[in-house]
Amino acid sequence: MIPRTILYSKLIMNMIILSRAYISKVIYPVCNPLPRFLAAPHKHRPGLTRRVPSTPIFPITVCVRCNSYKNHEVGNVNESDGVITAKMTTWVNNVVIGLNMCPFAEKSRSQKKLFTTIVRGDDIEEILSIILYESILRGDDEGTTLVICPDLSRDSFVDFYDVVAMAENMLQDHDLEGIIQIAPFHPLFEFEGNGPDAVDNLTNRAPYPVFHLLREEEVEAAVQKLNGDSSKVWQRNISLLEKMEQHFGKETTERIMAGEKVEGLREFIRNIKFDES
């Protein structure tokens, strides 16, 4: 674990990063060189280039009531934070927990340790700053955080994953590797080697682009309850999706995985049997 004093110093540093937009016109060119995690070449996808903001980040306001970060631009998604929160809550309740896709999520929700943060706009530097801020908080406190970015590359999974790679590099640069891990979700999520219609893509699809921040310590503890074999969850989820697609068809399965309740689903889940081998 990183000493508490170091974590708090990093937290203060990131708060400075978040507020620097207010003085960016005066000192931004001198005092804010491009961070290493934005300037570094892409490591995960050869041939892709990282999108780096060419102008200072926009001023940020923080809404304490809804825990939402907003820049002064209008977001690309014509939905209010309330609508986005409602859709994500439905997805978590009906898919992640309701279908037991993640057997560890119910504990976080029941203990009120499942946090959500909405970041509006598509300014990558701003989004990375929020991810860093939330990661430092999670590093020193139990729970898990969903950083929801409804305006970020919603129509391009490749562009979104480019930002995921930046965020992972950022955690490494700030000594958070091995403490926080990022599980990405996206409406068009596609595993390498899959086509867009492969059923296992649905395990990481969500209504909006999401960076799920997990504490490594809690993940490891949860895996130990599975006798150290995390692949059991994956195998069970793929088996469930395949059986759902056989029973309901592809289109209905996609609706279910988007959080929609479908007639006969509860009975289907109750009667389904998995191979325990």
C-alpha positions in Angstrom: 0.0 0.0 0.0 1.1 3.6 -0.7 1.5 5.6 2.6 -1.5 7.8 3.3 0.7 11.0 3.2 1.7 10.2 -0.4 -1.8 9.5 -1.5 -3.1 12.8 0.0 -0.2 14.7 -1.6 -1.2 13.2 -4.9 -4.9 14.1 -4.2 -3.9 17.7 -3.6 -1.8 17.7 -6.8 -4.8 16.5 -8.8 -7.1 19.1 -7.3 -4.6 21.6 -8.6 -4.8 20.0 -12.0 -8.6 20.2 -12.0 -8.6 23.9 -11.1 -5.8 25.0 -13.4 -8.3 25.9 -16.2 -9.2 29.0 -14.3 -5.7 30.5 -14.8 -4.9 28.7 -18.0 -4.9 31.8 -20.2 -2.2 33.3 -18.1 0.2 30.5 -17.2 -1.0 27.4 -19.0 1.7 27.4 -21.8 4.5 27.9 -19.2 3.4 25.8 -16.2 1.5 22.9 -17.8 3.7 20.9 -20.1 2.0 17.8 -21.6 1.8 15.0 -19.0 3.9 11.9 -19.8 0.8 9.7 -20.1 -0.5 11.9 -22.9 2.8 12.5 -24.7 3.9 8.8 -24.7 3.4 6.8 -27.9 0.6 4.3 -28.0 1.6 0.9 -26.5 -1.5 -1.2 -27.1 -2.6 -0.6 -30.7 0.1 0.0 -33.2 -1.0 2.4 -35.9 -3.3 4.4 -33.7 -2.4 7.8 -32.5 -3.6 9.4 -29.2 -5.9 12.4 -29.4 -4.3 15.2 -27.4 -6.3 18.3 -26.6 -4.8 21.3 -28.5 -6.3 23.9 -26.2 -6.4 24.3 -22.4 -9.2 22.4 -20.7 -12.4 24.1 -20.0 -13.3 25.3 -16.5 -14.9 22.6 -14.4 -17.8 22.9 -12.0 -18.5 20.1 -9.5 -22.1 19.3 -8.6 -21.9 17.8 -5.1 -25.5 16.6 -5.1 -25.2 14.4 -8.2 -21.4 14.0 -8.2 -21.1 15.1 -11.7 -18.3 17.0 -13.4 -19.2 19.3 -16.2 -17.2 21.5 -18.5 -18.6 24.7 -20.0 -19.3 23.0 -23.4 -22.5 21.3 -24.2 -22.2 17.5 -24.1 -22.6 15.5 -27.2 -25.3 13.3 -25.7 -28.6 15.0 -25.4 -29.5 13.5 -22.1 -29.5 15.0 -18.6 -27.4 13.6 -15.8 -30.6 12.3 -14.2 -31.5 10.2 -17.3 -27.9 8.9 -17.5 -27.8 8.0 -13.8 -31.2 6.2 -14.1 -30.1 4.2 -17.2 -26.8 3.2 -15.5 -28.6 2.3 -12.2 -31.1 0.1 -14.2 -28.1 -1.6 -16.0 -26.3 -2.3 -12.8 -29.4 -3.6 -11.1 -30.8 -5.7 -13.9 -27.6 -6.9 -15.6 -24.5 -6.7 -13.4 -26.3 -7.7 -10.3 -29.6 -9.1 -11.6 -27.9 -11.6 -13.9 -25.0 -12.1 -11.5 -22.5 -11.1 -14.1 -20.2 -9.8 -11.4 -20.7 -11.8 -8.1 -18.8 -9.1 -6.2 -21.0 -6.2 -7.1 -23.9 -6.9 -4.8 -21.7 -6.5 -1.7 -20.5 -3.0 -2.8 -24.1 -1.9 -3.5 -25.5 -3.3 -0.2 -22.7 -1.6 1.8 -23.2 1.7 -0.1 -19.7 1.4 -1.6 -20.7 1.6 -5.2 -20.0 5.1 -6.4 -20.8 6.8 -9.7 -19.3 9.9 -11.3 -20.5 11.4 -14.6 -18.0 13.4 -16.7 -19.6 15.5 -19.4 -17.8 16.5 -22.6 -15.0 14.7 -24.4 -11.9 16.6 -23.3 -9.5 13.8 -22.8 -7.2 15.6 -20.4 -10.1 16.5 -18.2 -11.4 13.0 -18.2 -8.0 11.5 -17.3 -7.7 14.1 -14.4 -11.1 12.9 -13.0 -10.0 9.2 -13.3 -6.8 10.0 -11.5 -8.7 11.9 -8.8 -11.2 9.0 -8.3 -8.4 6.4 -8.4 -6.6 8.1 -5.6 -9.8 8.2 -3.5 -10.4 4.5 -4.1 -6.8 3.7 -3.3 -7.4 4.8 0.3 -11.1 3.7 0.8 -13.1 0.6 0.2 -15.5 0.4 -2.7 -15.7 0.7 -6.4 -16.3 3.6 -8.8 -18.0 3.9 -12.2 -16.6 6.9 -14.1 -19.3 7.4 -16.7 -18.3 9.4 -19.8 -21.4 9.6 -22.0 -19.8 12.1 -24.5 -16.5 10.2 -25.0 -16.2 8.3 -28.3 -19.6 6.7 -27.9 -19.6 5.7 -31.6 -16.0 4.4 -31.7 -14.8 1.7 -29.4 -11.3 2.0 -30.9 -11.0 5.7 -29.9 -12.4 4.9 -26.5 -9.9 2.1 -25.9 -7.1 4.5 -26.8 -8.1 6.6 -23.8 -8.3 3.4 -21.6 -4.6 2.8 -22.5 -3.7 6.4 -21.6 -5.5 5.9 -18.2 -3.6 2.7 -17.5 -0.3 4.4 -18.3 -1.4 7.3 -16.0 -2.0 5.0 -13.1 1.4 3.5 -13.6 3.1 6.9 -13.7 1.3 7.8 -10.4 2.3 4.6 -8.5 -1.2 3.3 -8.6 -0.5 0.2 -10.7 -1.3 -2.9 -8.5 -3.6 -0.8 -6.4 -6.3 0.2 -8.9 -7.3 -1.5 -12.0 -9.6 -0.3 -14.8 -12.3 -2.5 -16.3 -13.6 -0.7 -19.5 -17.2 -0.9 -20.7 -18.6 0.6 -24.0 -21.8 0.3 -26.1 -19.7 -1.1 -28.9 -17.2 -3.1 -26.9 -15.4 -5.8 -29.0 -12.8 -8.3 -27.8 -9.7 -8.7 -30.0 -10.3 -11.4 -32.6 -14.1 -11.1 -32.3 -16.5 -9.8 -34.8 -19.0 -7.1 -33.6 -21.7 -9.7 -33.3 -19.9 -12.2 -31.0 -22.0 -12.9 -28.0 -19.1 -12.5 -25.5 -18.7 -8.9 -26.4 -21.9 -8.3 -24.4 -20.1 -9.0 -21.1 -18.4 -5.6 -21.4 -21.1 -3.5 -23.1 -22.9 -0.8 -21.2 -25.3 2.1 -22.1 -22.3 4.5 -22.1 -18.5 4.5 -22.1 -17.5 3.6 -18.6 -14.2 3.3 -16.7 -14.8 0.9 -13.8 -12.2 1.6 -11.1 -11.6 -1.5 -8.9 -9.3 -1.9 -5.9 -6.8 -4.8 -6.6 -7.0 -5.8 -3.0 -10.7 -6.4 -3.1 -10.5 -8.1 -6.5 -7.9 -10.5 -5.1 -10.0 -11.2 -2.0 -13.0 -12.0 -4.2 -11.0 -14.3 -6.5 -9.8 -16.2 -3.4 -13.4 -17.1 -2.7 -13.4 -18.8 -6.1 -10.4 -20.9 -5.1 -8.2 -18.5 -6.9 -9.8 -19.1 -10.3 -11.3 -15.9 -11.7 -12.0 -17.7 -15.0 -15.0 -19.4 -13.4 -16.9 -16.1 -13.6 -16.0 -15.5 -17.2 -16.9 -19.1 -18.2 -20.3 -18.9 -16.4 -21.1 -15.6 -18.1 -20.3 -16.8 -21.6 -22.4 -19.9 -20.9 -25.3 -17.8 -19.8 -25.1 -15.5 -22.8 -25.0 -18.5 -25.2 -28.0 -20.1 -23.6 -29.9 -16.7 -23.6 -29.2 -16.2 -27.3 -30.4 -19.8 -28.0 -33.6 -19.2 -26.0 -34.4 -15.6 -26.7 -32.5 -14.8 -29.9 -29.7 -12.3 -30.5 -31.8 -9.1 -30.6 -33.7 -9.9 -27.4 -30.4 -10.9 -25.6 -28.9 -7.6 -26.5 -31.9 -5.8 -25.1 -31.6 -7.8 -21.9 -27.9 -7.0 -21.6 -28.8 -3.3 -22.0 -30.9 -3.5 -18.9 -34.3 -4.1 -20.3 -36.6 -6.6 -18.5 -38.0 -9.2 -20.8 -41.0 -11.5 -20.2 -39.9 -15.0 -19.2 -36.4 -13.9 -18.2 -36.8 -14.6 -14.5 -38.1 -18.1 -15.0 -35.4 -18.8 -17.6 -32.7 -17.7 -15.0 -34.3 -19.8 -12.3 -34.3 -23.0 -14.4 -30.9 -22.6 -16.1 -28.2 -25.1 -15.2 -24.5 -24.6 -15.6 -21.7 -27.1 -16.1 -19.7 -26.9 -12.8 -16.7 -28.8 -14.1 
